[in-house]
């Protein structure tokens, strides 16, 4: 994979991860609007979204490091 593609994937994962980690309720609402499903504002699902966001942040950081390494 070329460096710009790796960097773009890493930055996309970072952005997605920060959105999930910092604003899980908002992301859930937007996703339910886009997918035409009823909203699920449960706190347990928001906690899961935060954990997924943290994993996306770590994967994005790893992708950016690999792109420059």
C-alpha positions in Angstrom: 0.0 0.0 0.0 1.3 3.4 -0.8 2.1 6.0 1.9 -0.7 8.4 1.1 -3.3 5.6 1.2 -1.9 4.4 4.5 -1.9 7.9 5.9 -5.5 8.5 4.7 -6.7 5.2 6.3 -4.9 6.1 9.6 -6.4 9.6 9.7 -9.9 8.3 8.9 -9.6 5.8 11.7 -8.4 8.5 14.1 -11.3 10.8 13.2 -13.8 8.0 13.5 -12.3 6.9 16.8 -12.4 10.4 18.3 -16.0 10.8 17.2 -17.0 7.5 18.7 -15.1 8.1 21.9 -16.0 11.8 22.5 -19.6 11.9 21.1 -21.1 8.3 21.2 -24.7 9.4 21.6 -24.5 11.8 18.7 -22.8 9.2 16.5 -25.5 6.7 17.4 -28.2 9.2 16.5 -26.6 10.0 13.1 -26.1 6.4 12.3 -29.8 5.6 13.1 -30.9 8.4 10.8 -28.6 7.3 8.0 -29.6 3.6 8.3 -33.3 4.3 8.9 -33.5 2.4 12.1 -35.0 3.5 15.4 -32.6 5.3 17.7 -31.0 3.3 20.5 -29.9 5.8 23.1 -29.0 3.2 25.7 -26.0 4.0 27.9 -24.6 0.5 27.5 -24.5 0.9 23.8 -22.8 4.3 24.2 -20.2 2.7 26.5 -19.5 0.1 23.8 -19.2 2.9 21.2 -16.5 4.5 23.4 -14.5 1.2 23.6 -14.8 0.9 19.8 -13.7 4.5 19.5 -10.6 3.8 21.6 -9.7 0.8 19.4 -10.1 2.9 16.3 -7.8 5.6 17.8 -5.2 3.0 18.5 -5.5 1.4 15.1 -5.3 4.8 13.4 -2.2 5.7 15.4 -0.6 2.5 14.3 -1.5 3.1 10.7 0.0 6.6 10.8 3.2 5.2 12.4 3.4 2.5 9.7 2.9 5.1 7.0 5.8 7.2 8.1 8.0 4.2 9.3 
